[in-house]
Amino acid sequence: MELAKIETFAKIEPADVSGADMLVARCLAAAAEGDTNVYYDLGVAYSTGSHGVDCDLVEAHKWFNLAAAQGHEAACWCRADVSDEMTAREIAEAQRRAREWLRGEADAA
């Protein structure tokens, strides 16, 4: 099947590799390298739905939590703000994702 037909059938769109998608990809790469300031930036992106990501409070809480654990004061406040809009189950999921991220970081070291 031709690529155009597959894209039409699957209703997928190519990623915007020149703009916002690359910004988030660079942030994720920097986070994987241990740049903890980027954790906060990712939390902001996910909490506001900016820089090419959909608003996702679970992901936002995860990144704010990781930044707060590294002593980022603003992340503590932001984590509290998004928590006010989340259920206990969503917060538990965010915490689980943060632990998974930290486990992945420990495995990489």
C-alpha positions in Angstrom: 0.0 0.0 0.0 1.3 3.4 -0.8 2.4 5.7 2.0 -0.2 8.3 1.1 -3.0 5.7 1.2 -1.7 4.4 4.6 -1.7 7.9 6.0 -5.2 8.5 4.7 -6.4 5.2 6.1 -4.7 5.5 9.5 -5.6 9.3 9.7 -2.1 10.1 10.9 -0.2 13.3 10.4 3.5 13.6 10.2 5.1 15.2 13.3 6.1 18.8 13.2 9.8 18.1 13.5 10.7 21.7 12.9 8.8 23.3 15.7 7.1 22.4 18.9 7.5 18.6 18.6 11.3 19.1 18.5 11.2 21.5 21.5 9.5 18.8 23.6 11.8 16.1 22.2 14.9 18.2 23.2 13.4 18.8 26.6 12.9 15.1 27.1 16.4 14.4 25.9 17.8 16.9 28.3 15.7 15.4 31.1 17.1 12.0 30.3 20.6 13.5 30.6 19.8 14.8 34.1 19.0 18.4 33.4 16.5 18.9 36.3 15.5 22.4 35.3 13.9 20.9 32.2 11.6 18.9 34.5 9.9 22.1 35.5 9.7 23.3 31.8 8.0 20.0 30.9 5.6 20.4 33.8 4.7 23.9 32.5 4.2 22.6 28.9 2.0 19.7 30.0 0.0 21.8 32.5 -0.7 24.5 29.9 -0.9 22.4 26.8 1.8 24.5 25.2 4.8 23.6 23.0 3.1 21.0 21.0 1.7 18.8 23.8 -1.8 18.3 24.9 -2.8 19.5 28.4 -2.1 16.5 30.6 -2.3 17.1 34.3 -0.9 13.7 35.2 2.2 14.3 33.1 2.5 17.8 34.4 2.3 16.6 38.0 4.9 14.0 37.3 7.4 16.6 35.9 6.7 19.1 38.7 7.1 16.4 41.2 10.5 15.4 39.8 11.6 19.1 39.7 10.4 19.6 43.3 12.3 16.6 44.5 15.4 18.4 43.2 14.6 21.5 45.2 12.9 23.6 42.5 10.7 25.9 44.6 8.3 27.0 41.8 7.7 23.4 40.9 6.4 22.8 44.4 3.8 25.5 44.0 2.9 24.4 40.5 2.5 20.8 41.6 0.1 21.9 44.4 -1.9 24.0 41.8 -2.4 21.1 39.4 -3.1 18.7 42.3 -6.1 20.8 43.1 -7.6 19.9 39.7 -6.8 16.2 39.9 -8.4 13.2 41.5 -6.5 11.1 44.0 -6.3 8.3 41.4 -4.7 10.8 38.9 -2.2 11.9 41.5 -1.3 8.3 42.3 -0.7 7.7 38.6 1.5 10.8 38.3 3.5 9.6 41.3 3.9 6.1 39.8 5.1 7.6 36.5 7.7 9.8 38.4 9.0 6.7 40.2 9.2 4.9 36.9 11.2 7.8 35.5 13.6 7.7 38.4 14.0 3.9 38.1 14.9 4.4 34.4 17.4 7.1 35.4 19.0 4.7 38.0 19.2 1.9 35.4 20.8 4.2 32.9 23.6 5.2 35.4 
